[in-house]
Amino acid sequence: MNFSKGDIVIISVPFTDNKGYKLRPAVVISNDSVHETGDIMIVQITSKLKPDQLNITIGNNDVTVSLPAKSYIRVHKIFILEQELIKGKVSRLKTAKYNELIQRIIQIIE
């Protein structure tokens, strides 16, 4: 499966006891040079709003296909994982929202 920056994908997140997993959404932020290694860089999406400044709200106008619940990107929850852990694509962030995400990531690492 090919992935692009801004794709919203579903990943397998193992339980801490390794006896199962949950499916969770995430946004792809890596480019083809990373994908060619078999890895992918993603940012966590959650339906739980946290009381800090690390959320970006995703509205229906921000994505190509609406998500099932009101969702928030957690800009500091950045992960690299093997592409084989991705179960599929469900939507895509529109350009303006993707650019907002990248700017927020830059802000927290500068």
Backbone as CSV, one residue per row, in Angstrom:
resi,resn,N_x,N_y,N_z,CA_x,CA_y,CA_z,C_x,C_y,C_z
1,MET,0.848,-1.172,0.000,0.000,0.000,0.000,0.898,1.241,0.000
2,ASN,0.552,2.224,-0.793,1.314,3.468,-0.845,0.694,4.498,0.087
3,PHE,1.551,5.252,0.759,1.092,6.267,1.690,1.664,7.613,1.291
4,SER,0.910,8.664,1.602,1.337,10.026,1.317,1.178,10.881,2.557
5,LYS,1.938,11.971,2.607,1.796,12.922,3.702,0.350,13.389,3.763
6,GLY,-0.219,13.372,4.964,-1.596,13.804,5.152,-2.606,12.675,5.181
7,ASP,-2.213,11.482,4.761,-3.145,10.347,4.828,-3.502,10.068,6.288
8,ILE,-4.760,9.749,6.528,-5.181,9.285,7.850,-5.315,7.774,7.750
9,VAL,-4.533,7.097,8.570,-4.447,5.641,8.515,-4.898,5.049,9.841
10,ILE,-5.158,3.748,9.815,-5.496,3.000,11.024,-4.309,2.098,11.352
11,ILE,-3.874,2.177,12.617,-2.732,1.372,13.050,-3.145,0.457,14.195
12,SER,-2.413,-0.617,14.347,-2.592,-1.535,15.470,-1.742,-1.053,16.634
13,VAL,-2.385,-0.801,17.767,-1.671,-0.378,18.970,-1.824,-1.500,19.994
14,PRO,-0.719,-2.157,20.368,-0.827,-3.279,21.308,-1.163,-2.821,22.717
15,PHE,-1.911,-3.659,23.432,-2.137,-3.428,24.854,-0.821,-3.626,25.585
16,THR,-0.695,-3.049,26.752,0.556,-3.162,27.503,0.880,-4.603,27.893
17,ASP,-0.134,-5.455,28.010,0.125,-6.857,28.348,0.382,-7.723,27.105
18,ASN,0.372,-7.102,25.930,0.614,-7.782,24.647,-0.378,-8.903,24.354
19,LYS,-1.559,-8.873,24.957,-2.564,-9.911,24.728,-3.645,-9.458,23.757
20,GLY,-3.405,-8.390,23.071,-4.363,-7.882,22.113,-3.947,-6.505,21.650
21,TYR,-4.809,-5.883,20.854,-4.492,-4.559,20.353,-5.778,-3.792,20.067
22,LYS,-5.612,-2.484,19.919,-6.701,-1.604,19.516,-6.337,-1.019,18.167
23,LEU,-7.341,-0.669,17.396,-7.108,0.045,16.149,-7.281,1.527,16.423
24,ARG,-6.295,2.323,16.000,-6.294,3.752,16.262,-5.921,4.527,14.999
25,PRO,-6.484,5.729,14.841,-6.130,6.554,13.675,-4.854,7.356,13.925
26,ALA,-4.195,7.709,12.831,-2.987,8.527,12.881,-2.818,9.232,11.539
27,VAL,-2.061,10.330,11.548,-1.776,11.087,10.321,-0.354,10.795,9.878
28,VAL,-0.176,10.506,8.607,1.156,10.289,8.031,1.822,11.642,7.815
29,ILE,3.078,11.785,8.296,3.820,13.021,8.057,5.142,12.783,7.322
30,SER,5.488,11.533,7.061,6.754,11.241,6.395,6.585,11.260,4.877
31,ASN,7.746,11.343,4.207,7.735,11.377,2.743,8.240,10.051,2.168
32,ASP,8.346,10.012,0.859,8.715,8.773,0.176,10.088,8.244,0.579
33,SER,11.042,9.133,0.908,12.372,8.641,1.286,12.310,7.805,2.564
34,VAL,11.407,8.145,3.480,11.198,7.327,4.682,10.433,6.062,4.310
35,HIS,9.413,6.196,3.493,8.571,5.049,3.142,9.359,3.971,2.413
36,GLU,10.370,4.369,1.648,11.194,3.388,0.934,11.962,2.473,1.877
37,THR,12.117,2.872,3.139,12.809,2.029,4.124,11.879,0.989,4.739
38,GLY,10.568,1.123,4.470,9.590,0.233,5.086,8.974,0.837,6.335
39,ASP,9.495,1.996,6.753,8.966,2.684,7.924,7.988,3.785,7.502
40,ILE,7.301,4.323,8.490,6.389,5.441,8.268,6.356,6.274,9.545
41,MET,6.268,7.582,9.389,6.206,8.493,10.534,4.778,9.007,10.640
42,ILE,4.214,8.869,11.841,2.804,9.216,12.041,2.632,10.070,13.296
43,VAL,1.485,10.746,13.358,1.106,11.529,14.527,-0.252,11.005,14.996
44,GLN,-0.371,10.809,16.298,-1.570,10.213,16.897,-2.801,11.107,16.743
45,ILE,-3.934,10.461,16.509,-5.249,11.107,16.541,-6.041,10.461,17.668
46,THR,-6.775,11.283,18.410,-7.595,10.779,19.507,-8.955,11.460,19.496
47,SER,-9.913,10.863,20.189,-11.218,11.504,20.351,-11.319,12.208,21.704
48,LYS,-10.250,12.119,22.486,-10.253,12.725,23.823,-9.479,14.038,23.812
49,LEU,-10.179,15.122,24.079,-9.551,16.441,24.146,-8.789,16.573,25.460
50,LYS,-7.522,16.881,25.373,-6.686,17.068,26.561,-6.600,18.558,26.891
51,PRO,-6.488,18.891,28.174,-6.461,20.304,28.594,-5.059,20.919,28.472
52,ASP,-4.506,20.890,27.263,-3.209,21.513,27.021,-3.231,22.167,25.640
53,GLN,-2.121,22.646,25.206,-2.030,23.347,23.925,-1.461,22.454,22.821
54,LEU,-1.602,21.149,22.967,-0.990,20.210,22.031,-2.008,19.509,21.145
55,ASN,-3.210,20.072,21.038,-4.278,19.499,20.220,-4.507,20.342,18.975
56,ILE,-4.846,19.681,17.889,-5.408,20.343,16.712,-6.733,19.651,16.437
57,THR,-7.793,20.421,16.427,-9.120,19.855,16.167,-9.253,19.524,14.692
58,ILE,-9.825,18.356,14.420,-10.125,17.958,13.044,-11.633,18.054,12.850
59,GLY,-12.056,18.949,11.993,-13.468,19.058,11.649,-13.757,18.345,10.337
60,ASN,-15.031,18.165,10.039,-15.397,17.482,8.796,-14.876,18.203,7.555
61,ASN,-14.703,19.518,7.640,-14.190,20.284,6.505,-12.684,20.150,6.335
62,ASP,-12.005,19.524,7.292,-10.553,19.384,7.269,-10.079,18.082,6.632
63,VAL,-11.016,17.186,6.325,-10.676,15.856,5.820,-11.483,15.529,4.567
64,THR,-10.984,14.578,3.798,-11.687,14.177,2.579,-12.866,13.259,2.868
65,VAL,-12.763,12.466,3.940,-13.851,11.592,4.393,-13.993,11.815,5.897
66,SER,-15.208,12.112,6.349,-15.434,12.409,7.766,-15.022,11.245,8.652
67,LEU,-14.465,11.581,9.809,-14.109,10.573,10.807,-15.335,10.267,11.664
68,PRO,-15.399,9.093,12.291,-16.607,8.686,13.018,-16.878,9.465,14.298
69,ALA,-15.874,10.158,14.825,-16.050,10.918,16.074,-15.268,12.218,15.957
70,LYS,-15.638,13.197,16.774,-14.853,14.419,16.836,-13.441,14.031,17.236
71,SER,-12.450,14.551,16.516,-11.090,14.059,16.704,-10.096,15.196,16.853
72,TYR,-8.965,14.837,17.450,-7.903,15.798,17.732,-6.557,15.158,17.399
73,ILE,-5.719,15.906,16.720,-4.349,15.459,16.484,-3.527,15.882,17.694
74,ARG,-2.770,14.950,18.256,-1.880,15.239,19.391,-0.488,15.510,18.817
75,VAL,-0.150,16.788,18.615,1.025,17.162,17.829,2.345,16.641,18.388
76,HIS,2.417,16.316,19.663,3.662,15.814,20.250,3.758,14.287,20.256
77,LYS,2.715,13.609,19.823,2.703,12.140,19.809,3.111,11.655,18.412
78,ILE,4.405,11.718,18.159,4.981,11.364,16.857,5.670,10.018,16.994
79,PHE,5.397,9.129,16.053,5.927,7.773,16.109,6.480,7.355,14.753
80,ILE,7.439,6.458,14.789,7.900,5.781,13.581,7.595,4.308,13.777
81,LEU,6.958,3.711,12.782,6.673,2.281,12.863,6.764,1.649,11.494
82,GLU,6.746,0.353,11.476,6.802,-0.383,10.216,5.466,-0.264,9.498
83,GLN,5.531,-0.062,8.208,4.315,0.106,7.421,3.371,-1.081,7.519
84,GLU,3.900,-2.269,7.789,3.050,-3.457,7.858,2.054,-3.405,9.023
85,LEU,2.273,-2.503,9.989,1.343,-2.348,11.109,0.130,-1.491,10.744
86,ILE,0.154,-0.907,9.561,-0.971,-0.087,9.119,-2.025,-0.988,8.485
87,LYS,-3.249,-0.824,8.973,-4.355,-1.665,8.509,-5.068,-1.090,7.300
88,GLY,-4.930,0.213,7.064,-5.565,0.816,5.899,-5.664,2.320,6.027
89,LYS,-6.091,2.956,4.936,-6.323,4.397,4.905,-7.812,4.645,5.069
90,VAL,-8.162,5.693,5.822,-9.578,6.008,6.010,-9.953,7.403,5.527
91,SER,-8.966,8.275,5.391,-9.250,9.637,4.964,-7.932,10.324,4.656
92,ARG,-8.011,11.618,4.486,-6.823,12.423,4.219,-7.065,13.826,4.749
93,LEU,-6.049,14.410,5.399,-6.146,15.804,5.812,-6.056,16.694,4.579
94,LYS,-6.864,17.722,4.546,-6.750,18.702,3.472,-5.483,19.530,3.703
95,THR,-4.999,20.146,2.643,-3.700,20.824,2.658,-3.570,21.845,3.784
96,ALA,-4.555,22.691,3.995,-4.463,23.732,5.030,-4.291,23.117,6.414
97,LYS,-5.023,22.062,6.720,-4.922,21.425,8.043,-3.586,20.700,8.183
98,TYR,-3.119,20.056,7.107,-1.811,19.401,7.148,-0.715,20.433,7.414
99,ASN,-0.777,21.559,6.727,0.218,22.612,6.932,0.174,23.155,8.354
100,GLU,-1.025,23.270,8.922,-1.164,23.691,10.327,-0.465,22.690,11.246
101,LEU,-0.643,21.402,10.989,0.007,20.366,11.786,1.522,20.502,11.726
102,ILE,2.066,20.646,10.542,3.524,20.746,10.393,4.054,21.990,11.103
103,GLN,3.350,23.094,11.001,3.775,24.315,11.691,3.764,24.138,13.209
104,ARG,2.764,23.458,13.725,2.692,23.210,15.173,3.825,22.287,15.624
105,ILE,4.152,21.289,14.825,5.280,20.417,15.161,6.573,21.227,15.195
106,ILE,6.777,22.071,14.212,7.963,22.922,14.191,8.022,23.790,15.442
107,GLN,6.889,24.338,15.853,6.846,25.192,17.054,7.289,24.446,18.306
108,ILE,6.903,23.186,18.434,7.246,22.468,19.667,8.671,21.918,19.687
109,ILE,9.342,21.915,18.534,10.717,21.419,18.529,11.751,22.526,18.369
110,GLU,11.298,23.748,18.156,12.270,24.855,18.042,12.687,25.348,19.407
